[in-house]
């Protein structure tokens, strides 16, 4: 069951890439929401269509209807509680390699920005800013002060996904919204910057989920080798590496609407699938 906003259903539309391939038929399904755990039964998936060469991350920012600036209450006084982080849903992302080749998931280049295995865009194709990486949340700033982030940028990593393998990534349906905390909401005697990030959650609207994969990986270690540490699901992760070779992308368009869960009652997930390029 979806908490705390009732139930949401997903109407899924697979996008064919590149160019402008015709979309698949819409399939309404339900997705429970609440905390932040992964899961998924195959019959409840909303699965993406064909993959293609090319593809790059979309730029921009905006929410799918919930990106509001925190601020004053109805009486005009600033409400510090309006800067607290929103609670999330449970929207597991199920990424599958249905191609005949080994693929690599991860960033295309090494930067100081944290990069996940998928991205989410709103209905206008604006990228929802991620909460990944080191940042000071407004809630943390009000309670304990700013977070001390490492001076060195984290090394990128890739996940090796063999033919037929899958990886589940938990997502709580929240995105980052930059805020400026009013001085009266700052800890007493604090001289820290009042800039912070608030976690807001998506609302019923249209979203596009995207994932990139490379047919090769480039090892950034001076030795030129990539050690791959096994994960519990049969995949493995290589630190200090980026994806390379032919970059392929898969997309899934989802429309969230108030609705009941699907009659099957089975666990739901959002499915992104890489197929052989034709």
C-alpha positions in Angstrom: 0.0 0.0 0.0 1.2 3.5 -0.8 2.0 5.7 2.1 1.5 8.6 2.9 -0.4 9.9 -0.2 -2.8 7.1 -0.9 -2.2 4.9 -4.0 -0.5 5.7 -7.2 -0.7 3.8 -10.5 1.8 3.8 -13.4 0.7 4.0 -17.0 3.9 2.9 -18.8 4.9 3.8 -22.4 8.1 2.4 -23.8 10.2 4.7 -26.0 12.1 3.4 -29.0 15.5 5.0 -29.6 17.2 6.6 -31.5 15.2 8.8 -33.9 11.5 8.8 -33.4 10.3 5.2 -33.3 6.7 4.6 -32.5 5.9 4.0 -28.8 4.4 0.8 -27.5 0.9 0.5 -26.2 0.2 1.9 -22.7 -0.1 -0.6 -19.9 -1.6 0.6 -16.6 0.0 -0.9 -13.6 0.2 -0.1 -9.9 3.2 0.7 -7.7 3.2 0.8 -3.9 4.9 3.6 -2.2 6.4 4.2 1.2 10.0 3.8 2.4 12.9 3.0 0.1 13.4 -0.7 -0.5 14.0 -2.6 -3.7 11.8 -5.4 -5.0 9.8 -6.5 -7.9 7.9 -9.4 -9.5 8.2 -9.6 -13.2 4.5 -9.6 -13.9 4.3 -6.2 -12.3 7.0 -4.5 -14.3 6.7 -1.5 -16.6 9.4 -2.4 -19.0 11.3 -0.1 -21.5 11.6 -0.9 -25.2 14.5 -1.1 -27.6 17.9 0.5 -27.0 19.9 2.5 -29.5 23.3 4.0 -30.1 24.0 7.5 -28.7 22.2 9.1 -25.8 23.3 11.7 -23.4 22.1 13.0 -20.0 19.3 15.6 -20.2 20.0 18.9 -18.6 17.8 21.2 -16.6 15.8 21.0 -13.4 12.2 20.9 -12.3 9.9 18.6 -10.5 7.0 16.6 -11.7 4.6 18.9 -9.9 5.9 19.1 -6.4 9.0 21.3 -6.7 7.8 24.1 -4.4 9.9 26.6 -2.6 9.6 26.4 1.2 8.7 29.6 3.0 6.0 31.5 4.9 2.9 30.2 6.4 -0.6 31.6 5.7 0.0 34.3 8.3 3.2 35.5 6.7 5.6 34.2 9.4 8.4 31.9 8.2 7.7 28.3 9.1 11.0 26.5 9.7 9.3 23.1 9.5 8.5 23.8 5.8 12.2 23.3 5.1 12.2 19.7 6.5 12.8 16.8 4.1 9.7 15.1 2.7 9.1 11.4 3.3 9.5 9.2 0.3 7.8 6.4 -1.6 9.2 3.0 -2.6 9.8 2.9 -6.4 12.3 0.2 -7.2 14.1 0.5 -10.5 14.7 -2.9 -12.2 17.5 -2.7 -14.8 17.9 -5.8 -17.1 20.4 -6.7 -19.8 18.3 -8.6 -22.3 21.0 -8.3 -25.0 23.5 -11.0 -26.0 26.4 -8.9 -24.9 27.9 -7.8 -21.6 27.1 -4.2 -20.8 28.5 -1.7 -18.3 26.4 0.7 -16.3 27.8 3.9 -14.8 29.0 7.4 -15.7 30.6 8.3 -19.0 33.3 10.5 -17.4 34.9 11.2 -14.1 33.5 14.3 -12.4 32.8 15.5 -8.9 29.1 15.0 -9.4 27.6 11.8 -8.0 26.1 9.7 -10.8 23.5 7.0 -10.3 22.6 4.1 -12.6 19.5 5.9 -13.9 18.1 9.4 -14.2 14.5 10.8 -13.9 13.1 13.6 -16.0 9.8 15.5 -15.5 7.1 15.9 -18.2 9.1 18.7 -19.8 12.2 16.5 -20.0 14.0 18.5 -17.2 16.3 16.4 -15.1 15.2 16.0 -11.5 18.3 16.9 -9.4 19.5 13.9 -7.5 20.0 13.6 -3.8 23.1 11.4 -4.4 26.5 12.7 -3.2 27.5 14.8 -0.3 25.3 17.8 0.5 23.8 19.6 3.5 20.1 19.1 3.8 18.1 22.0 5.3 16.9 19.6 7.9 20.4 18.8 8.9 21.4 22.4 8.9 18.6 23.3 11.3 19.4 20.5 13.6 23.1 19.9 13.7 24.7 22.4 11.3 26.4 21.9 7.9 27.9 18.6 6.7 31.7 18.4 6.1 32.1 17.0 2.6 35.4 15.4 1.6 37.8 17.6 -0.4 38.6 14.9 -2.9 36.1 14.0 -5.6 34.8 10.4 -5.3 36.1 8.0 -7.9 33.4 6.8 -10.4 32.5 3.2 -10.6 30.8 0.9 -13.2 28.6 -2.2 -12.8 29.1 -5.2 -15.1 25.8 -6.6 -16.3 26.1 -9.9 -18.2 23.5 -11.2 -20.7 20.3 -11.9 -18.8 21.5 -10.3 -15.6 19.5 -7.7 -13.7 20.2 -5.2 -10.9 17.6 -3.6 -8.6 18.1 0.0 -7.5 15.9 1.4 -4.8 14.5 4.9 -5.3 12.3 6.8 -2.9 10.8 9.2 -5.4 12.6 12.3 -4.0 14.7 14.9 -5.6 16.9 17.8 -4.5 15.6 21.4 -4.4 18.2 24.1 -3.4 17.0 26.4 -0.7 18.2 29.4 1.4 17.4 28.8 5.1 16.0 31.9 6.9 18.3 33.2 9.6 15.8 32.5 12.3 15.8 28.8 11.3 19.6 28.5 11.6 21.2 27.0 14.8 21.9 29.7 17.4 25.3 31.5 17.0 25.9 29.7 13.7 28.1 31.4 11.2 27.7 28.7 8.5 26.3 29.4 5.1 22.5 29.1 5.0 22.4 27.4 1.6 21.0 23.9 1.8 19.2 21.2 -0.2 15.6 20.1 0.6 14.4 16.6 -0.4 11.0 17.0 -2.0 8.9 14.1 -3.4 7.3 13.6 -6.8 3.6 14.0 -7.2 1.2 12.5 -9.8 2.5 13.5 -13.1 4.5 12.3 -16.2 8.1 11.2 -15.8 10.8 9.6 -18.0 13.3 7.2 -16.6 16.6 6.8 -18.5 19.6 4.5 -18.2 22.8 4.4 -20.1 25.2 1.5 -20.8 28.4 1.1 -22.6 29.7 -1.9 -24.5 33.1 -1.3 -22.9 34.6 0.2 -19.8 37.7 2.3 -19.4 39.8 1.8 -16.3 41.1 4.9 -14.7 43.6 3.2 -12.5 47.2 3.8 -13.6 47.7 0.1 -14.1 44.9 0.1 -16.7 43.1 -2.9 -15.1 39.7 -3.0 -13.5 39.1 -5.2 -10.5 35.4 -6.2 -10.3 34.1 -6.9 -6.8 31.2 -9.3 -6.8 27.7 -8.1 -5.7 25.1 -10.2 -4.1 23.0 -10.4 -7.3 25.6 -11.9 -9.5 26.8 -8.6 -11.0 30.1 -6.9 -10.0 31.3 -3.4 -9.4 34.6 -1.9 -10.7 35.8 1.2 -8.9 37.8 3.9 -10.8 36.2 3.2 -14.2 33.7 4.7 -16.6 31.6 3.3 -19.4 32.9 3.6 -23.0 32.6 1.9 -26.4 29.1 2.2 -28.0 26.9 4.1 -25.6 23.3 2.8 -25.6 20.3 4.2 -23.8 16.9 3.0 -22.8 13.9 5.1 -21.7 10.6 4.5 -20.1 7.8 7.1 -20.0 5.5 6.8 -16.9 2.4 8.6 -16.0 1.5 8.5 -12.3 -2.2 8.9 -11.5 -4.3 8.2 -8.4 -5.5 4.6 -8.6 -5.8 1.2 -6.9 -3.0 -1.4 -7.1 -3.1 -3.9 -9.9 -5.5 -6.9 -9.2 -2.6 -9.4 -9.1 -1.3 -7.7 -5.9 2.3 -8.8 -6.8 5.3 -6.6 -6.1 5.7 -3.8 -8.6 8.8 -2.2 -10.0 9.8 0.2 -12.8 11.6 -1.8 -15.5 14.4 -0.5 -17.8 15.6 -3.1 -20.3 18.5 -3.2 -22.7 17.9 -5.2 -25.8 20.1 -6.0 -28.8 20.4 -3.1 -31.2 18.8 -3.9 -34.6 
